[in-house]
Amino acid sequence: MIRPLIAVAITGYVLWRAHPSAVLQAAARADVRWIALAVALVIVDRTLMAYRWVALLCTIKKQDRPPLRSVIRVFFVSTFVGTFLPASVGGDAARAYALAQLRVAPGQAVASVLMDRLLGVVSILIVGVAGLLTTRSGDLASTRAIEVSLLVAGGVSIAASLVVFSERAAGAAQAIALRLPFDPIRRIAGDLTRATRAYGRHHTELALVLAGSIAVQVLRIVQAYCLGQALYIAAPLTSYFAFIPLILLVMLLPVSINGIGPSQAAFVWFFSRVAVPDAQAFALSVLFVALGIVGNLPGGLLYALGPAKRGTGSSVF
C-alpha cells in the first residue's frame, strides 16, 4: 500500500512544480511520427531481452529445459505482471517462480533471473559511464548522488560477478548460506549459489548476453531521444546517453510501482542540467514510462488468453 502512495505523492509534487497546464500543452503538440518510431524500437528491445534470458538457461541440461514456447510465454507474461509490482523486483520474482513451475530447480530458476538482472545493471553502468564521459553538461559526473548510485550499482555487480567467477567468493557465499536461519532458506540459498557459480563455465554465452544487454540499453536511450524529438526537446543525443542510464538505475529502486514517481523526479532533475523546461521533461518521463507499458502489453494478451495446456509444460502463467 505504501508504494502506490509514494508514486502518487512524488508524481503529484513534480507535476505541480512543472505546472500541469504546461505539461498538457507540451504533450498535446507531440509529433506522433517520432512516438511511432519509439514504439517500433520497443519491439526490437523486447526481442533482445527475451533472447537474453533464453540464452541464460544454458546451465540447464538440454533435456531438462522447458519448451521454448513456454519459456517465452513466462518471460512476456512476467514482464506484464511486473508492470503492477514494485520496480523490476516483482516481475523478476514472478518470472523465477513461474520458471520453477516448469520443473526447473528453484536455484537455477532464480539464478537465471538474477544473472539476467546483473548483466542488465552492468550494461547500464557501461553505457552510463561512456555517456558521462562524452556529455557536456558540466560537472554532472562529479555530483554526489550520481557518484553514490554508480558506486552502489558497481559494488553489487562486482560482488555478484565474483561469486560467478571466483571459487573463493563462491565458497564464502556458500558458507554464509549455511549460516542462514531455517532449513528451507539455507537449502534455497545453497542451490542458488551453486546455480550461479555454474555460469562461470559459460563465458561465451555471458559475453553474448552482455552484448545484447548493452544493445538493449542503447535502444532505450534512442527511444527516449525519439520521444524527446516528439516533444521538440532541443537536448542533444549525448545528453540522453548521459542521463537515461542513470534514470534507469533510479527506476530499478523498489520504492514505487513500475518506477512511477522517482522516474518523473529523475527526468526533471537531470534534463534541467541541459536547460530543458520542467514541463517538457515531465511529459518525456510520462511518455517513457508509457512506452515501457506498451512493450509489456503482449504479455497481457498472453495472460488474458489463459495458461497453456499442462501437456506442453505450462507454468502458473
N, C-alpha and C positions, 0 to 999 in steps of 0.2 A: 504493500500500500504506500510506503514512503517514497518509492522510486517514481511512480506517476506524479506525486505531489512535487518532487524535486524537478521533474521535467517541466511541469506546468509553471512552477514558480520561476525557474530560470528563463524559460522561453518568454513568459509574460513580462518579466523585467527587461530583458533585452529588447523585446518588441516595443515596449513603452519608451525606452531610450532612443530607439530608431525611428519612432513616430509611425504608428500604424498606417496613416494616410499616405505617407511617403513610400512605405513598403508596398502597399497595394498599387500605387502608381507605377513603381518600378516593375512589379510583376505583370501588370496589365499590358505593358508595352513590350513584353518579351518577344523575341523572334523565335517562332515555333520551329523554324528550319534547323537552328542550332540545337534546340532541345531534341528534335527527332534524331539528329546525328549522335547526341549523347546516349539516347535510348538504344540506338543500333550498337554502340560500343559496349553497352551493358551486356548484350547477348554474347559478345566475344569474351568479356572478362568472366562471365559465369561459366562459359565453356572451359576456360582455362582453370578456373577454380575447381570444377568437377574433375578435370583430368588430374589436377594436383593431388587431390585426395585419393583417387583411384590408384595413382602411382604409389602412394604411401602404404598401400595394402601389400606391398612387395614382401614384407616379413611373414606373411601368412602363406603357407604352402598352397600351391595352385589348386590341389584337390579339395582344400578346406575353405577356399574363398567362396563367398556367396555369389550368386549370379550377378553379372554386371548390371542387368536391368534393375535388380533390387537395390544394389548399391547406389546407383544414380538416383533412384527414387528417394532413398533415405537422405541423400545429400540435398536435393532440392526441397523436399518437404521440411527438413530440419532448418534450412535457411528461412523458409516461410514462417515456421513456428517461432524461430528466433526473433522475428520482427516484433513480437509481442512480449519478449523476455528481456531481462537485463543485458544490455550491450550485446556482445557476441557470446558471453558465457552460457546463457540459456540455450542458444542454438547448438553450441558445441556439446553441451551435456545431453541434449535431446538426440543429437547425431550418434554420440558414443553409445547411448542406451539402446537406440534402435538397431545399431550395428551388432551389438551384443545379442540381440534377439534373433539374429540371423546365424546363430550357432558359432559366433566368433568369440574367443576368450575375452572376458571383460578387460583384462590388462592390455591385450592387443587392440581392442576397440578404442579404449581411452588413449593409448599411446599414438595411434594413427591420427586422432583428432588433435592431441597436444603437439605432435610434430608438425601437423599442418598449421596450427596456430603459431608455433615457434618460428617456422620458416617465413610465415607471413609477417611477423613482427620484425625479423631480421631484414626482410626485403624492404619494409617501411624505413628501417634505420638506414639502410644503404642508400636508398633513393633520397631520404630526407637529408642526410649529411651531404650528399652530392648537390642537392638543391640549395642548401645553406651556403655551400662554398661558391655557388655561382650567382646568388642573389645580390642585388644592390640595395637591399633595404636596411642599410646602416649596420648597427651593431646587433642585429637580431640574434645572431648565433651566440652572443655573449649574455643574452637575457637569462636571468637566474632560473625562471620557470622552465625555459627550454633546456638549459643545461641539466636540470634535475630530471626532467622527463626522459631525456636521451640517456642519461646515466642509469636510471632505474630500468628502462627497457633494455639497455645494453647489458646490464648486470644479470638480469633474468635470462636473457638469451645466452650469455656466456655460461652461466651455471647449468642450464639445460643442455647446452652443447657438450659440456664436459662429461655429463652423465652418459651421453651417446658415444663419445669418442675416447674417454679416459677410463681405464679399468679401475684406477684408484678412486675416481669420483663416483663411478658406479657402485663400487664396494661401499663407499661412505653412505651413499643414498640407500643401499640395501640395509646397512646397519641401522640407519635412522628408521627405516620402515619396520624393522624387527622390534623397535622400542615403542612403537605406537600402541595406544590402548585398544583393546577389543580385537579379538582374533579375526573377524571378517575384514576389519580395516587393515590389519597387518598383512593379511593374505592378498588383498587387492593392491596395496602399495608395493608389495614384493613382486607381484605379477606385472605391475605397471613398470617398475624399474627394469625388470628383465626384458619386457617387450620393447621398451625404449632403447635399451642397450643393443638390441638386435639390429637397429638401424646402422650401427657402426660398420656393418658388413655390406652396406648398400650405398657406397659413395656415389656411384653414377646416378642412381635414382634420386638421391638427395640433391645432387647438383642440378639435375633437370627440373626438379620441383622448385628449387630456389630460383632458377632462371624463369620458370613460369610465374612464380610469385612476384618477382621484380617486374615482369611484363604486366601483371595484374595491377600493380601499384602505378605504373606509368599510364595504363589505360584509365585508372580512376582520376589521375591528375588531368589527363586530356579531357575526360568527361566534365570535370569541374571547369576547365577552361572553356569548353563549349557552352556550358551553362552561363559562364561569365560573359561570353560574347553575346549570348541571347539577351542578357540584361544590359548590354552596352557598357560593361565594366572595362576601363582602359588599362588595367594592370597587365603587365607583360607575362608571358608564359613562364619565365623564370621565377616569378613570384609564386605561381601555383606550385611549381616544383619545390619551393622552399616551405610553403605553408601547408599544403594538403597532407603530406605525410605526418606532420605534427598534429594536425586536426584529426587525422585517422587514429593516432595514438590516444587522443582525448576521447574519441568516440568508443574506444575499447574499454574505458573505465566503466565498471559495473555499478554506476550510481544512478542510472536512469533507464528508461525503456528505449532501446534502439538508438541510443546516443542523442535523443531529443533533449534539448536544453543545453547541455555542455557544448554540443556542436554549434548551436546558434551563437553562444558566447564566444567560442573559439574563432568562428568565421569573422565576426565583427571585430574582435581584438586584433587578429593577425592582419586582416586586409586594411585596417585603419593605418597600418605601418606604411602602406603604399597609397595613402590618400583616397581610398575607396569610401564613399559615404556609407554610413551605418545602414541606411535603408536598403541600398543595393547589396551590401554584404549579408544582411539578414535574409533578403529574398534569395540570394545564392545558397545560403545554408538550407533553407526550406526545400529548394529545388534539388539540392544534393541528397538530402535525406529521402525525398520523394522518389528520386531516381533509384536509390537502393531498394525501396519498397517495390518499385516496378520490376526490378530484377528478381525479386522474390516471388512474384505472382505465379510463375509456372509451378512452383511448389504448392501454392494454394490451390491451383487447379487439380494437381495430382492428389492432394489431400481431400478435396471435395469429391473426387471420383471414388474414394474409399480405398482401403488396403488391398494389395494384390492377393491373389489366392494363395493359400498356405502351401499348395503344391509347388509353387515357384520359388519358395524360400522367402516368405514375407517377414516383415518386422512389425513393430507396433504401428507403423505408418501404412 
